[in-house]
Amino acid sequence: MGKTSLAWLVAAALGRKHAWVACGELGRAADVHGARSGPPGRIVGELRRVGARNPVFLLDDIDHLDEAGDVAAALREALAPRPGAAFRDHYVDLDLDLSEALFVATANRLGPVPAVLRDDMTVVEVPGYTEAEKHAVATGHLLPLQLAQHGLTADQVRVSEEGVDALVRGYTREAGVWGLANVLGRVCARVVRRRAEGDDAAVEVTPQALAGMLGAPEPPEAKLAGRTGRPGVAVGLCRSAAGGDVLVVEASRMPGSGGLALTGRLGEAMQESARVALSWLRAHAERYGIDPGFPRDTDVHLHLSGEVSKEGASAGVTMAAALVSACTGRPLHAGLAMTGEITLSGDVLPVGSIRDKVLAAHRCGLTRVLLPERNRQDVDEKLGADLPHTLEVHYVATMDGLLDLALPSVPCRTRSPCRGGSRTPRR
């Protein structure tokens, strides 16, 4: 997402030198404070390297610190020293005044950042790029940089507008542009090899040429191919270390004694959401044509796909929709994703990172998204005109309204009509 580049730009704007420490390399407090028998800590080591006591100090990947250890506590003494106190490196054995240094930390996820450090931080979120922004970054910055690094000129490699679009849509599905830079580098490397073999002709990079260089592109819907369209399967939206991502929730019921099994490396907040979703369904089962006594002789299993741990609370409505689909035997609409948190009364609560989640749905080829009504302003402010025209956004306030859109063949069996659903006008 360019977080490191942003830190270096801050240093350039302030006219300061920049220091850098990879937090993943800090395994013990001595790496911060130093040891009396040596070597000095990384803080002092970087100050000595740059030759200044007021640099912009980048703490890269601070979410990789071990919260259970004492590294975070040692690092806090450097970042937020007590009034009148100074940072002491045990090797140098002198008090150091770090008040003039500006510390900038980067993280892909805020949750793993140790609480002892997070409380003193000012958090600035860097949102994901839209396709138009990726196109502008590729043509204006990444392509000239890769050409220069490979000893090529713009006359030797010409990338068409359609070629850039193909790179963005077919070969890189990410919130940032790191993968896009790597793919452009692979293209330039192929051209260099071709010229080294004696072919000096200029190369026009088109979608057809990319297929010959990099192989056939992966279609947007490949990530979800064969996994949806069945009862008990719902597609959710979540925030990962690489930005927004889609999350497949599978629900299954089987003979048992009312137990709930949860798999997929769910965090504590996600497990609570699953229990709330099941309790809501048990209380409102008859409304959707489900036997109210089903939990007594049935075990329920919820599985969330993916190898990374699922933290936070944003998949409550997705799990509830998957449960309703499994119990009614009717699949959810194809091309549909949703996000939001659920309460015991069936209200849909707002969630964060809406921009990244909506863009993730678009990257995966989905056509409709269900969002909490209270996130409408977030979409207007953070996406606005950048909202993909192929994506239809609906806003819901209750589970009744959500299921009315996701499962129209399962109407609410109440005297009053389902409430809580609204949609944006078609573009």
N, C-alpha and C positions, 0 to 999 in steps of 0.2 A: 504493500500500500504506500510505500515511500516514506515510512516513519523515520528511518535513519537519515534519508536525504533531507527531511524536514529539519532534523536536529542540526545537520551541517549548515543548512541555510540560516538557521537562527544564529549560529556561530559567525557566519560571514556577515550577517546584518549587524551584529554587535561589534564586529572587528576583533573577535577573540579567537584564540586557538581552540582546538577541540581535542578532547581526550575520550577514550573509549574503553569500556570493560564489558566483556561477555559474562552476564550473570550466571549462565549455565556452567561456567568454569569455577565459580565460587563454591567450593565444597565444604569449607570450614571457616570458622571465624578468623583464623590466622591469615586467610587469603585477603581479608579486609584490613585487619589490624596489624598484620605482620607478626613475625616471631622474633624474640630476643636474639636467637641464634641465626636469624636470617632465613629467607630474604625479606625485604620490606613488603608491606601489603600492596595490593593493586592500586589503591588510591594514590599512595605516595609514589609508587612506581610510574604512574601515568603523569603525575605532576612534574616529576623529574624529567620524563621523556619530552614533554611539550615545553618545559622551561617557563612555566607561568603558574601563578596561583589563582587566576580568575578565568579558567577555561570554561567552555561549555562541555560538561561532563556527561557523556552518553552512557547510560546503563542499559545495555541491549538485552532484550528478552528477560525482563525482570519477573515474568510469570514462571520462569524455570527455576526460581529459587525454592529451596526446601523449607516450607513453613515450620516443619517440626524441629529443624535444627536451630543453631544460634547464629547463622549467617545473616538472617534478616534483622535480628536485634543489633548485630554489630554494624550492619549497613545503615541502620536508622540513626546511629550516633553520628555518622557522617552527613546524613541528609538533613536531620533535624536535631542538632545538638541542644542541650539544655542551656537556658540563659546563663551567660557567664562562663560556660564550659567550652572546651575546644576538643577537637579530634586528636587522639594520641595514637601514633603508630609505635608499636612495641619495639621494632627494630631501630628506628630513629630515636625513640625515647624523648620526643619533644612534642609540645602542644602545637597543633597546626590550626590556623584560622581558615576555615573553608567557607566563610560567609560570602566571599566574593565570587565563588564558583557557582555556576548555574547547572543544576542537575536535571537532565531530561531522561526519562525512562521510557522504554518501548515495551509493549506486550501485545500478543495476539488475542489474549482473553484476560478479562479483568478478574474473573473469579479466582484463578489460582494465585493471584498476587497476595502475598502474606498480609494479613489484616494490619499488622503492626506498621507496615509501610503504606498501605492503601489509605489509611485514615488521614495521613499528612499530605496526600497528593491532590493536585488539581488535575482532573481527568479530562482529556480532550479526545473525543472519538473521531477517527478518520474513516469516513464511510467508503463503501465499495464504489468502483467505477462503473458507469453505464457503458454501453457499447459505443456510443458516440465519443465519450471521453477516452476510452481505450484506443479508438481509431485516431484521435488527435494526438495522443501520447506516442503511438507507434510511428506515425508519419513525421511528427515534429521533433521527436527526441530519440526514440529507441532505434529506428532504422538508420539515421545518420551515425549514431554511436556505434552500431554493429558494423556498418560499412567501414568506418575508420579503424576499428579494431582488427578487421580482417584485411586491411590494405586494399579495399575496393572503392570505387567511385560510383556516384549516382548514375553515370552513363553506362556503367558495366552491369548494374543491377537496377532494374526499374520495377517497382512494385505497384501494380494497378490498384485502384480503389476497391475493386471487387476482390483482389487478392488479400488486401488488409482485412476486409470484412470476413473473408473465409478463414483467415488466421484467428480472428477474434472469436468467431462463432463455432468453428469446427475443430480447432486444435488447442484452444485454451479455455477452460471453464474455471475461472477463478475470480475472486473479488478484486485482486490487484493486477499487476502487469509483469510480475516476475516470470511467470511461465511464457508470456508473450515475448519477452526479451530473449529467453532461451530458444524459442522456436525460430525467431528471426536470426539468431546466431547459427542455428543449424542450417537454415537456408543459405546464409552467406558462406558457411563452411562447404556446402555442396558446390557452390559456384567457384570457390577457390580451388577445390579439387578438380573441377572440370577444366579450369584454366591451366592448372598444373599439368594436366594430361594433353594439353595442346589445343583445346577448344577455346578460342578467344572471343567468340561471338557474345554480344550482349544478351543478357537473360531477362526476359519479361516474366515476372512472377504473377501468374493468374491462378484462379482456382484449379484449373486443369493441370498447370505446371506443379502446383503444390501437391496434388495427388501423386504425381510421379516422384517428387522429392521426399515427401513425408508419409506417403501412404494415404489411403482413403480416410477422410475425416469421420469422426464419430458423430452420428446424428444426435441432436439434442435429447431426444427421448430415450437414448440407449441406456441411460442410468436407471430408468424405471421400466424398461422393456420386460414384459412378461411377469411383472410383479404386482400390477394393479388390475382392476377390473374384476376382482373376485370378492365375495362376501368376507367381511372382517378385515379388509385392507384399506388403510387411509394414508394419504400423503400429507405430511406436516412440513413446516418450515422452521428451521432452527439457525442458530448462530454457531459457527465452528471457528477454529483457529485460522482458517483461510477465508473467513467472511461468512456470508449466508450459504445455506445448504438445504437440501431436501432430506426429509426423514420419513422412512416408511414404517408405519405402525401396523402390526398384525395382531389381531385378536382371535382367540379360539376358545370354544367352550366344549367341555367334555364331562362325562359322568363323574361325580365326586361328592364332596361334602361342603361346598361353599367356599373353597379356598381360592386365593389369588396368587398366581405366580408371575413374577416380573423378571425379565431377562433383557440384556442389551447394555449392561454397564450403566445403569441409571443412578444418578445422584439422589441425595435425600429429597431435594425439592421435587424432582421428577417422580419419585416414588409416591410422595404425598399427592401429587396431581392424579396419579393412576388410582389411588384409593378414593379420592374425591369423585372421579369420573364414575367408578363402579357404584359408589354409594348413591350418586345422583340417578344412575340408571335403575338401581333397585327401587328407589322411591318413585320413579315415574315410568316404570316398565309398562304398565297397562295402557298408558297414553299412546305408546307406539306399537300396540298389538302384541306385546311380549308377556308371557306368563309371569305374573308377579311373584310366583314361588320358585322361579328358576334358580336363584342362588342357593337354595337349600340343598338341592341334589345335583349341583353343577359346579365344577371347578372352572375358573377363568384364567387364561394365560395371555399376557400381553408381552409382545416382543418388539423392541425398537432396533432397527437395523443400524449397522455401523460399528466400527472398531473403537472409536473414541468414546470417552466418558460423556454422558449427557447430563449436563448441569443446568441449573436454572429452571424456571417454570414457564413454559410457553407451549406445551403440547397437550394440555388438558383437554381442549376441545377435540383434538385429533384422536386421542385415546377414547373419548366418549363416543365419537362418531364411528370408530372402528368397532366398538362394543355393540352399538345399535345395529350396525351392518351385519355383524356375526350372528346376533340373536334373531334378526329378522330374515336372514338368508338372502339379502338383496345387496348387490355391490353399489358402492358410491359411483358418482359420475366420473367418467374418464377425463383426464386432463385437468383435474381439480386438486388444489392444495389449500391448506388452511393453517392458521396459527391463532393462538389465544389461550387464555387460562379460564378455567371453569370454576364456578362456586357450587355449593350444595343445592342452591335454589335454581341453578341453571343459567345464571348470568354469565356473559362472556366478558372477561376482563382484558384490558389492554396489555400489550407486551412491548419489549424494546427491539431495537435493531430492525425496524420495519423496512427501511430502504434496502438493506442487505438481503433480507428475506424475499422481498418482492423481486429483486434482480436475480436471486437464485432460482426462483420459480420460472422466470423468463429464460434463463440459461438452459434449464432442463426441458424446455419445450412445452411447458404447461400453458393452458389458455385461460384458466379461471382461478382466482384466489379469493378466499374468504378471510376477512380481517375483522378485528373488533371495531365496533362503531366508534369507540373513543380513540382509535388510531387514525381516523379519517384526516385529522389535521396534520399528523405526521407525514402522511402520503402527500398531501397538498404542499407542505413546506419543504420536504426533503427530496421529493421526486418531481412533482409539478409537471412541467412539459416533458421531462425525461421519462415519464411513465411509458413503458413500451405499448405501442398501439395495438399489438396482438394480444395483450393481456387484459382480461375483463376482471375488474375488482368489485367485489360485493362486500358490504359492511353489515355485520350482524351484532345484535345486542344480547340475544339469548340463544340457548341451544335449540329452542323451537324454530327460530328463524334460520339458524344454520342448517338444521336437518331438512327444513322445507326446501332449501336450495340444493343441498347435497344428496338428499334422498326424497325426491318429490313423490315417489310411489308409496311412501310411508307417511301419510298425513297424521297430524296430531289428533288423537281421539278425545277432544275436549269440546265443550259447548262454545267456547270462543275460538276464533281463528288463531293460527300460529302468529306470533308477533316477533318483531325484532330484526327483520331483514330489510336491507335496502341495497341499492346498486348504483354504481356510477353510470352516467350516460355512455352509450357506445361511441367510440371515436370513429 
